[in-house]
Amino acid sequence: MKYTCTFNTYKIHYNTLILIQEKLINNTKEAFRKAFQTQPEHIFLSPGRINIIGEHVDYSDGFVLPAAIDKYICFAVEKAGNSDMCTFLAVDFNDTFSFNVKEKQSPVSQTWVNYLLGVFNAIQEEGKIIGGLNIAFSSTIPMGSGLSSSAALECGFAYILNQIFNLGFSKKELALIGQKSEHTYVGVKCGIMDQFASVFGKEEKVIMLDCHSLDHQYFNADLKGYSLVLFDSCVKHTHLTSGYNDRRRDVDNGKNALWKKFPEITKFRNFSVDMLDAVREEIGEISYKRCLYLLKEIGRVEQAAVALSENNAVHLGKLLTETHSGLSNEFEVSCNELDFLVEQTLQEKGVIGARMMGGGFGGCSINLIKEDCVENVISRIREKYEAEFNIQLKVYQVKISEGIKEYTNNECSI
């Protein structure tokens, strides 16, 4: 009976996901038709991502363990004939933007546009030539939740240009183009993880990515009897970008001192805690804490990959919880809402791990919960969170999915 209940719950969830995806595609198509008075020639789906473990190590030569998920930006696309204009309709914002592909572009006041212009600029700098396009896009990736809607937007557009104009970029190059866009046109010095997951995702697989070499391998994400559930705090504190860049400077301060004292070490991840202790006084307590978290987190990622390969959910859950402690106390990118969610969730029956996910200062927690306890945990945490903050919690039960791809009418991508 217990097995039947679990199977039926999964089947309902599966069918719901298909309906959500179909609604997204149909709504995007309809918006395209109204805007451009024609049918789109192509439909592309670009996924958000979760990171099982390994936050903020992607710019410190570390390993990360991300996966693409079944939350998407849907792009409806057609070539614009002989026109040199590229026109976007951001359906969810009810906003449009056009630019001439023959001209050099600069950042604009509309934030969402800069992710796209940055991609175009990076491709233009490679000497590639593209033509005009009409594009409508809409999303089921919640913005500000830490599921990387920005990378889905950047890499989705890069993938579209690569496919339609036969630009010849590899998947790795597309991920790097997305990252460059965020660095140059948005001003966030992000690592490569988000873009890599969006491009390289595989169904029911997590990616162990070496952020130094970009070598990667896949691990089965088969946690029998457990579910990954995201609790969206529905807060996004305004110092996300400045806080992220501040952490980069704190870490760079520590790195510079470490390499000065230990020049024989070629990768940050190969420094030991003892080496870090040797420069503690020089770099100060803030940089020390930031680097200490990163060195410990890099080790946790490697342990988590082993736990997944051995289907050891309990060990994985323990590692998730340790990561939250480090993010909150050492890297200091959590917030009251996320700390509350994690602390309260860990007290519930059937929860074996919880942590904040993403860059920090808001967004989601990721929680590893026994399947037969999920609904009860969701109900109780919703009640507690609203009572504490007067905010209605959003919950996402996610499935690990394929990376960016073109959608055809006769396929089911879930």
C-alpha positions in Angstrom: 0.0 0.0 0.0 2.8 2.4 0.9 4.5 1.7 -2.5 1.2 2.3 -4.3 0.7 5.6 -2.6 4.2 6.8 -3.4 3.8 5.7 -7.0 0.4 7.5 -7.4 1.9 10.7 -5.8 4.7 10.6 -8.3 2.3 10.0 -11.2 0.2 13.0 -10.2 3.3 15.1 -9.9 4.5 13.9 -13.3 1.2 14.7 -15.0 1.1 18.1 -13.4 4.6 18.9 -14.7 3.5 18.0 -18.2 0.5 20.3 -18.0 2.6 23.1 -16.7 5.1 22.7 -19.5 2.3 22.6 -22.2 0.7 25.7 -20.7 4.1 27.5 -20.8 4.7 26.6 -24.4 1.1 27.4 -25.6 1.1 30.8 -23.8 4.5 31.7 -25.3 3.3 30.7 -28.8 0.1 32.8 -28.4 2.0 35.8 -27.2 4.4 35.4 -30.2 1.4 35.2 -32.6 -0.2 38.4 -31.2 3.1 40.3 -31.2 4.4 39.3 -34.6 1.3 38.3 -36.5 2.7 34.9 -37.5 3.6 31.5 -36.2 7.0 30.8 -34.6 9.3 28.6 -36.5 11.1 27.2 -33.5 10.4 26.5 -29.8 13.3 26.2 -27.4 13.3 25.3 -23.7 16.1 26.5 -21.4 16.1 25.1 -17.9 16.8 26.6 -14.5 19.1 24.6 -12.2 19.6 23.4 -8.7 22.9 22.9 -7.1 23.0 19.9 -4.8 26.0 21.2 -3.0 29.0 23.5 -3.7 27.9 27.1 -3.3 30.3 29.9 -4.2 33.1 27.5 -5.1 32.7 27.8 -8.8 35.0 30.9 -8.9 37.6 29.3 -6.6 38.8 26.3 -8.6 36.4 24.0 -6.8 33.9 21.3 -7.7 30.2 21.8 -7.8 27.3 19.4 -8.2 24.5 21.1 -10.2 21.6 19.7 -12.3 19.2 21.2 -14.7 15.5 21.1 -13.6 12.1 21.1 -15.1 11.5 24.8 -14.7 12.1 26.6 -18.0 12.3 29.7 -20.1 10.4 29.0 -23.3 11.5 30.9 -26.4 9.3 31.1 -29.5 11.5 32.2 -32.4 11.5 33.0 -36.1 14.0 34.6 -38.5 13.0 38.2 -39.3 13.4 37.8 -43.1 16.0 40.1 -44.5 15.7 42.5 -41.5 18.7 43.3 -39.4 16.5 43.9 -36.3 16.4 41.5 -33.4 13.1 42.1 -31.4 12.3 40.6 -28.1 9.0 40.3 -26.3 9.4 39.5 -22.6 6.0 38.1 -22.0 6.1 38.0 -18.2 7.2 41.7 -18.1 4.9 42.8 -20.9 8.0 44.6 -22.3 9.8 44.7 -25.6 13.2 45.7 -26.9 14.8 45.8 -30.4 18.3 46.3 -31.6 20.2 46.2 -34.9 22.5 43.2 -35.3 24.8 45.3 -37.5 25.6 47.8 -34.7 27.7 47.7 -31.6 25.5 47.5 -28.5 25.9 48.9 -25.0 24.1 48.1 -21.7 20.7 49.7 -21.2 18.4 50.5 -18.3 16.2 47.4 -18.7 18.0 44.7 -16.7 16.5 41.7 -18.5 17.8 43.1 -21.8 21.4 43.3 -20.7 21.6 39.5 -20.3 20.7 39.2 -24.0 22.8 42.1 -25.2 25.8 40.7 -23.4 25.4 37.4 -25.3 25.1 39.2 -28.6 28.2 41.3 -27.8 30.3 38.2 -26.9 29.2 36.5 -30.1 29.9 39.7 -32.1 33.4 39.9 -30.6 34.1 36.4 -31.9 33.5 37.7 -35.4 30.3 35.8 -35.9 27.5 37.2 -38.1 23.8 36.8 -37.2 20.6 38.0 -38.8 17.4 39.5 -37.5 15.1 37.5 -35.2 11.7 37.8 -33.6 11.6 36.2 -30.1 8.9 35.9 -27.4 9.9 34.3 -24.2 8.2 33.4 -20.9 9.2 31.4 -17.9 8.3 29.1 -15.1 11.6 29.7 -13.3 10.8 31.9 -10.3 12.9 35.0 -10.4 15.0 35.7 -7.4 14.6 32.1 -6.1 18.2 31.0 -6.7 17.2 28.7 -9.6 19.3 30.8 -12.1 16.8 32.3 -14.4 19.6 34.6 -15.6 21.7 31.7 -16.9 18.7 30.1 -18.6 18.1 33.4 -20.4 21.7 34.0 -21.4 22.4 30.5 -22.5 19.1 30.0 -24.1 19.7 33.0 -26.4 23.2 31.9 -27.1 22.0 28.3 -28.0 19.3 29.8 -30.3 21.8 31.9 -32.2 24.2 29.0 -32.5 21.5 26.7 -33.8 19.7 29.0 -36.2 22.8 30.7 -37.7 25.1 27.6 -37.5 27.7 29.5 -35.6 29.7 26.4 -34.6 30.1 27.0 -30.9 30.6 24.0 -28.6 28.4 23.5 -25.5 31.4 24.7 -23.4 31.7 27.8 -25.5 28.0 28.6 -25.1 28.3 28.3 -21.3 31.3 30.7 -21.3 29.4 33.2 -23.5 26.6 33.2 -21.0 29.1 33.8 -18.2 30.8 36.6 -20.1 27.4 38.3 -20.6 26.8 38.4 -16.9 30.3 39.7 -16.2 30.3 42.5 -18.8 26.7 43.6 -19.3 25.1 42.8 -15.9 28.0 43.4 -13.6 27.9 40.2 -11.6 31.2 38.4 -11.4 29.6 34.9 -11.4 31.3 31.6 -11.8 30.5 29.1 -14.6 28.3 26.7 -12.7 24.8 28.1 -13.6 25.5 28.4 -17.3 27.2 25.0 -17.4 24.2 23.3 -15.8 21.8 24.9 -18.1 23.7 23.8 -21.2 25.0 20.4 -20.1 22.1 19.1 -18.0 20.9 15.5 -18.4 17.8 13.9 -17.1 18.2 12.2 -13.7 21.9 13.1 -13.6 23.9 15.6 -11.6 27.1 17.1 -13.0 30.3 17.1 -11.0 32.0 20.0 -12.6 35.7 21.0 -12.1 35.4 24.7 -12.2 39.1 25.1 -12.8 39.4 22.9 -16.0 35.7 22.6 -16.8 36.1 18.8 -16.9 32.9 17.1 -15.8 31.3 13.8 -15.1 27.8 12.7 -14.5 26.4 10.9 -11.4 23.1 9.2 -11.1 20.6 11.2 -9.0 18.8 8.2 -7.8 17.8 8.8 -4.2 15.2 6.1 -3.8 12.6 6.9 -1.2 13.6 10.6 -1.0 12.6 13.8 -2.7 14.3 17.1 -3.3 11.9 19.9 -2.3 12.6 23.6 -2.6 11.1 26.1 -0.2 11.0 29.6 -1.7 11.5 32.3 1.0 9.9 34.8 -1.4 12.4 37.4 -0.3 15.3 38.9 -2.3 17.3 41.3 -0.3 18.6 44.2 -2.3 22.3 43.7 -1.6 22.5 40.4 -3.6 24.8 41.9 -6.3 26.9 44.0 -4.0 27.1 41.2 -1.4 28.2 38.7 -4.1 30.9 41.0 -5.4 32.1 41.8 -1.8 32.5 38.1 -1.2 34.6 37.8 -4.3 36.9 40.6 -3.1 37.2 39.0 0.4 38.1 35.7 -1.2 40.6 37.3 -3.6 42.3 38.9 -0.7 42.9 35.6 1.0 43.9 33.9 -2.3 46.6 36.5 -3.0 48.1 36.1 0.4 48.1 32.3 0.1 49.8 32.3 -3.3 52.3 34.8 -2.1 53.3 32.5 0.8 52.8 29.2 -1.0 53.6 29.8 -4.7 54.1 26.1 -5.4 50.3 25.6 -5.1 48.6 26.0 -8.4 44.9 25.6 -7.5 43.0 27.2 -4.6 41.4 23.9 -3.7 44.8 22.4 -3.0 45.5 24.8 -0.1 45.1 23.2 3.3 43.4 24.7 6.4 46.8 24.8 8.0 48.1 26.9 5.1 45.1 29.2 5.6 45.9 29.5 9.3 49.4 30.6 8.4 48.0 33.8 6.7 45.1 34.4 9.0 46.5 37.4 10.8 47.6 39.0 7.5 44.3 38.6 5.7 42.0 39.4 8.6 39.1 37.5 10.1 36.6 38.2 7.3 38.7 36.9 4.5 39.8 34.0 6.7 36.2 32.9 7.3 35.3 33.2 3.6 38.3 31.1 2.5 37.7 28.5 5.3 34.2 28.0 4.1 35.3 27.5 0.5 38.0 24.9 1.4 35.6 22.9 3.5 32.8 23.2 0.9 35.1 21.9 -1.9 35.7 18.8 0.2 32.0 18.3 0.9 31.2 18.3 -2.8 33.6 15.3 -3.4 32.0 13.5 -0.5 28.5 14.2 -1.8 29.4 12.7 -5.2 30.4 9.5 -3.5 27.2 9.6 -1.4 25.1 9.8 -4.6 27.1 7.0 -6.3 26.4 4.8 -3.3 22.7 5.9 -2.9 23.6 7.1 0.6 20.9 9.7 1.2 21.6 10.0 4.9 25.3 11.1 4.3 24.2 13.5 1.6 21.7 15.1 3.9 24.3 15.6 6.6 26.6 17.3 4.1 23.7 19.7 3.0 23.2 20.7 6.6 26.9 21.4 7.1 26.9 23.5 4.0 24.1 25.7 5.4 26.0 26.3 8.6 29.1 27.4 6.6 27.1 29.7 4.3 25.3 31.3 7.3 28.2 31.6 9.7 31.4 31.7 7.7 30.4 33.0 4.3 27.5 35.1 5.7 25.2 35.0 2.7 22.1 33.7 4.4 19.3 35.8 5.9 16.8 35.5 8.8 14.2 34.0 6.5 16.4 31.3 5.1 18.0 30.5 8.5 14.5 30.1 9.9 13.4 27.8 7.1 16.4 25.5 7.4 16.2 25.3 11.2 12.5 24.6 11.3 12.6 22.1 8.4 15.4 20.1 10.1 13.1 19.6 13.1 10.5 17.8 11.0 10.1 14.1 10.8 11.6 12.6 7.6 13.9 15.5 6.9 17.5 14.4 6.6 19.2 17.5 5.2 18.4 21.2 4.4 20.3 24.3 3.3 20.0 27.6 1.6 20.7 27.4 -2.1 22.1 29.9 -4.6 24.0 33.1 -4.2 22.3 34.1 -1.0 20.4 36.9 0.7 17.1 35.3 -0.2 15.8 32.7 -2.6 15.2 29.0 -1.8 16.2 26.3 0.6 16.8 22.8 -0.8 15.5 20.0 1.4 16.1 16.2 1.3 12.9 14.6 2.6 11.5 11.1 2.8 8.9 10.8 0.1 6.1 9.7 2.5 6.8 12.7 4.7 6.9 15.4 2.1 3.3 16.6 2.2 3.3 16.8 6.0 6.6 18.7 6.1 5.3 21.2 3.5 2.1 21.8 5.4 3.9 22.4 8.7 6.6 24.6 7.3 4.1 26.7 5.4 2.2 27.4 8.6 5.3 28.2 10.6 6.8 30.5 8.0 3.7 32.5 7.5 3.2 32.8 11.3 6.8 34.1 11.7 7.2 36.4 8.7 3.6 36.9 7.3 4.8 35.6 4.0 3.2 32.7 2.1 5.8 30.1 1.3 6.1 28.8 -2.2 7.1 25.2 -2.7 8.7 23.6 -5.8 9.0 19.8 -6.1 11.6 19.5 -8.9 12.7 16.8 -11.3 16.2 16.7 -12.8 15.9 17.3 -16.5 17.7 17.8 -19.8 19.7 20.9 -20.6 18.7 23.5 -23.3 17.1 22.0 -26.3 14.7 22.6 -29.2 11.2 21.4 -28.5 9.1 19.6 -31.1 5.4 18.9 -31.0 5.8 15.1 -31.0 8.1 14.9 -27.9 7.6 15.0 -24.2 10.7 16.6 -22.5 9.7 15.6 -19.0 
